[in-house]
Each structure stands twice: as structure tokens, then as C-alpha cells.
Amino acid sequence: MKRLREYNKPMLEDLVINMGEKPFRAKQLYEWVHVKRVSTYEQMSNLPAGFREKLASEYVLDPLTVLKKQQAADGSTAKFLFELPDGETIESVWMRYKHGDSVCVSSQVGCRMGCSFCASTMDGLVRNLTPDEMLSQVYDIEREQYQKSPNADRDEQPGSEVKAADGKGHINSIIIMGMGEPFDNYDNVMGFVRLLTDENGRNLSARHVTISTCGLPDGILRLADEGLPITLALSLHAPNDEIRRRIMPVAKAYPMEDVFNACLVFFKKTGRRVTFEYSMIKGVNDSEECAGELVDRCKKLQKNGMPTHINLIPLNEVKEREHARSADKDIQRFQKILEKNRINVTIRREMGSEIDAACGQLSRKHKNMRR
């Protein structure tokens, strides 16, 4: 069946005409799908019953089913496990910050990048997600988080609206940093972004969209030419090629120099800062020497006119992996070395460790139970 949430306004106009309906139905249909973001055809109350029946017989509206929701005790984080029409599972994370609410979405079922500290890649790549499967993660989480009590049972009817951190019932920013490598599914990811930022629909500013990559230069360069003010995050995780190749197999194909050169082109074409994500792994990349090498890398980029920002991430440990989280004192020491050398650095606030919030953990746990 075709996927209705993949249709933008012009596509829905063609669909309505081809189905023999009056043209004004396209505007109504678009509002139900991308403005009101309903999950069933029955909710489209101003469309004729016959038209809704024809749509239901040919088009999937919501391809996702919420299998499980785990919410942190303090209400700051919620992890969603979704089932796809083919029975595969993906996961997304909702996070509450003072400045607003964010969702980290998946772009693939599994991943083939092979990073040694990540659960998403342990079973390899199963398939790419379609634009509507990515978009539905956002729409469905908004429905779950803001249209019912956060403590309600799964089968409870929607109750009083839960406001977002900014007082509105919606998500403020999207991070494509869940399961999968976004640039390994480039066209579908960009299709998702264009639907998400369509001014007629969800209308999220592209400035509030972050795409995270493990370092595929061709994807970075393609994104630089899209004409969208998207934020780019590079999963760096090492100060040199030797360590990076050991923990990230993709580095064997793409040396750091090539990746940094692509980031520099991206910055010069878009004016958008690149954030360097750096997971702190005990005994692997958290030494004073590693911090010094990272300083040198950053200063080289700064000499080329590119500002640098390092986001230190305390590792969210995966029990099937051998890597452990760096000690707090080592993370703080690493931070101080960067700050002393005037490198912009933050330590990511730890969220969701008790709800399997690391990429791929919940989906893998579900698969193991099913097996």
C-alpha cells in the first residue's frame, strides 16, 4: 500500500483529482494529515465516508504501532519502541529541556557502520526507513506526549493536554541521531526533512533540525548544497585516525582529514556551525594526550575560519559491548584541558540511562525476547 504521510500538498492535490473528488478536498486532507496530524481516517470528520473508505483501502496513514513506552521517573525523557508494518522495530527518544522539547529519531532499521560502542549496529543494517516512517515518529510522539496524561496507561483515552517546556503542545527540535546513519539513507532523510519543514504543514524551522553523521564526506557535501539551514553534528569520538579506526570501522574508508575538509566546506557554504560529538570511553579516548590532540585538531580548523564546538558525551553503556563510561573526574579533566585552550566545550546532560535510551538498546532487548 502507498504511504499517505509521504504526500506533500501538490501530491495530495493530484491524488484527490485522480480519485474523482472535488479539488478543495486536497486542502482538507492535507490539514488532517500534516496540520492536525491524525492517526486514523475516522478522525477526518469533514471528508465523505466513501472517500475515507477509498483512502483506507489504498493508503497507509500511520505506519507505526507503539509497542512500548518507557518514561524516566523525573519526566525528562521517554523512550518509544515502534513496530513497522513488516514487523521490524525502531526506537525514538523524547527529551525535555528548559528551552523546549526534542525528539531523536531513527533513520534506518539497524545500521551497517559498525561502531563498537553502539547497540544499533550489532545486527547490521536491515533496511532504510521511508520518509513517512521517520515523520510518524514525530507525529506519534507528539500525540502520546501532549494529548494524554504522561502517567496514563497505554489503553487509556486521551485526557488533558500536557504542555511542552515552552508552554505549547509540540516538539521544538528534531535530531536525526537514533538508529542508523542518516547519510546512508540520504534521499529518504531529505524527503522527511522537507515534509517536516513544509510551511503549509508541520512547519518546523530547518534551523531546529540536526543531522548526525559518523562521517560520510559525500553526504556532508550534498547537504551543504541543499540550501537548508540545517545543523550538522559529526560523531567524532576520537582525536586521531588510529583510535577512530579501532572503534569506528567507517574511519578506515574516510580519514579524519577528508571528513574535516567536508565539514569545512559545509560551514563555508551554509554558515552553520558543526558540532563534534565525542563519547567518553574509559581507557580508549579519555586521556590527557587525547585531549591535547583534539585541541590541535580544533585549532587547525579555527585557523581556516571555522568555529569548533565539542560535545562530550558520557558513554551510555551497552551490556553486550566491552566499552565502559569514563569516570566523572576524567571527563571533567578532559573538559578543562579543552577550556584552557579556548575550545568551546560542553558535557551533555545525562538522560534516560534507566530507560535504555542509548541507540538501539530497547529494540535489541525486544528482539532478544522475541527470539
Disulfide bonds with the S-S distance in Angstrom:
none
